[in-house]
Amino acid sequence: MPTKLFIGNLSFKVSDAELNELFVTLNIPVANITLMRDVETGRSRGFAFAELAPEANAEAAIKELNGKMLGGRALTVNEARPQKKREFGSREGGGGRRGFGDRRGGPGGGSKRDRGPSLY
């Protein structure tokens, strides 16, 4: 299984081509580089993932890239952690207006008799 690297602290102005060129100039064989972008704006999110080719030495690549300057910023490079499995439809996380003072109850909601005596 190929090693995947996390590349952080990227300048928002760094392009896919510049990132690819960095790996080429350092002679680090790469199978794929994915620069993460904002879905709505298409702007870089400041980090990327690089899938190293099977013949690449991940430890040497990390040592070579970590702290390297690109776009005026020192890169943070380490082995990517596996992505956590997401469960959609669970009650965890935010979403909606439940319980935030709407008319269906919750804090600030409910009927007048539940609120106590009026001050006016």
C-alpha positions as CSV (number, residue, x, y, z in Angstrom):
1,M,0.0,0.0,0.0
2,P,1.5,3.4,-1.0
3,T,2.4,5.9,1.7
4,K,0.3,9.1,1.8
5,L,1.9,12.3,3.1
6,F,0.1,15.3,4.6
7,I,1.6,18.6,3.4
8,G,0.5,21.5,5.6
9,N,1.1,25.3,6.0
10,L,0.9,25.8,2.2
11,S,0.5,29.3,0.9
12,F,-3.0,29.9,-0.5
13,K,-1.3,31.0,-3.7
14,V,0.6,27.7,-4.3
15,S,-0.6,25.9,-7.4
16,D,-0.8,22.2,-8.3
17,A,2.0,22.7,-10.7
18,E,4.3,24.4,-8.1
19,L,3.7,21.6,-5.7
20,N,4.4,19.0,-8.3
21,E,7.6,20.8,-9.4
22,L,8.8,20.7,-5.8
23,F,8.6,16.9,-5.8
24,V,10.3,16.7,-9.2
25,T,13.2,18.9,-8.2
26,L,13.8,16.9,-5.0
27,N,13.7,13.6,-7.0
28,I,10.8,12.2,-4.8
29,P,8.7,9.8,-6.9
30,V,5.0,10.6,-6.5
31,A,2.0,8.8,-7.8
32,N,-0.6,11.5,-7.1
33,I,-0.8,15.0,-5.5
34,T,-4.1,16.4,-4.4
35,L,-4.2,20.1,-3.4
36,M,-7.3,20.5,-1.2
37,R,-9.6,23.3,-2.4
38,D,-12.7,25.0,-1.0
39,V,-15.8,23.6,-2.7
40,E,-17.6,26.9,-3.2
41,T,-14.7,29.2,-4.1
42,G,-12.1,26.8,-5.6
43,R,-9.5,28.5,-3.5
44,S,-6.7,26.4,-1.9
45,R,-7.4,25.4,1.7
46,G,-3.6,25.5,2.6
47,F,-2.9,21.8,2.6
48,A,-2.4,18.8,0.3
49,F,-1.9,15.1,0.2
50,A,0.8,13.3,-1.8
51,E,0.6,9.6,-2.6
52,L,4.2,8.4,-2.9
53,A,5.2,5.9,-5.6
54,P,6.0,2.4,-4.3
55,E,9.7,2.9,-4.8
56,A,9.8,6.1,-2.7
57,N,11.2,6.2,0.8
58,A,8.6,7.9,2.9
59,E,10.9,8.7,5.9
60,A,13.5,10.3,3.6
61,A,10.8,12.3,1.8
62,I,9.4,13.6,5.0
63,K,12.9,14.6,6.2
64,E,13.6,16.3,2.9
65,L,10.3,18.2,2.7
66,N,9.5,19.1,6.3
67,G,10.5,22.8,6.9
68,K,11.2,23.4,3.2
69,M,10.2,26.9,2.0
70,L,7.5,27.1,-0.6
71,G,5.6,30.2,-1.4
72,G,7.2,32.1,1.5
73,R,6.1,29.5,4.1
74,A,7.8,26.6,5.8
75,L,6.0,23.3,5.0
76,T,4.8,20.9,7.6
77,V,5.1,17.4,6.2
78,N,4.2,14.1,8.0
79,E,2.6,10.8,7.2
80,A,-1.2,11.2,6.7
81,R,-3.5,9.6,9.3
82,P,-6.3,7.4,8.0
83,Q,-9.5,9.2,7.3
84,K,-12.1,8.7,10.0
85,K,-15.3,6.9,8.9
86,R,-18.2,9.4,8.8
87,E,-21.7,8.3,9.8
88,F,-24.4,10.4,8.2
89,G,-27.7,10.7,9.8
90,S,-26.4,10.3,13.3
91,R,-27.4,12.7,16.1
92,E,-23.8,13.8,16.6
93,G,-22.8,17.2,15.3
94,G,-24.8,20.4,14.7
95,G,-27.4,21.2,12.3
96,G,-30.7,22.9,12.3
97,R,-32.2,25.2,14.8
98,R,-33.4,22.7,17.4
99,G,-33.7,24.0,20.9
100,F,-32.4,27.5,20.2
101,G,-35.5,29.6,21.1
102,D,-37.7,28.6,18.2
103,R,-41.5,28.0,18.7
104,R,-41.2,24.2,19.1
105,G,-39.8,24.5,22.6
106,G,-36.3,24.6,23.9
107,P,-34.7,27.5,25.8
108,G,-36.7,30.6,25.3
109,G,-39.5,28.7,23.6
110,G,-42.7,27.1,25.0
111,S,-45.9,28.7,26.2
112,K,-46.1,31.8,28.4
113,R,-47.2,29.8,31.4
114,D,-44.0,27.9,31.3
115,R,-41.9,31.0,31.6
116,G,-43.0,32.2,35.0
117,P,-44.5,35.6,36.0
118,S,-44.3,38.5,33.7
119,L,-42.2,41.5,34.8
120,Y,-44.4,44.0,33.0
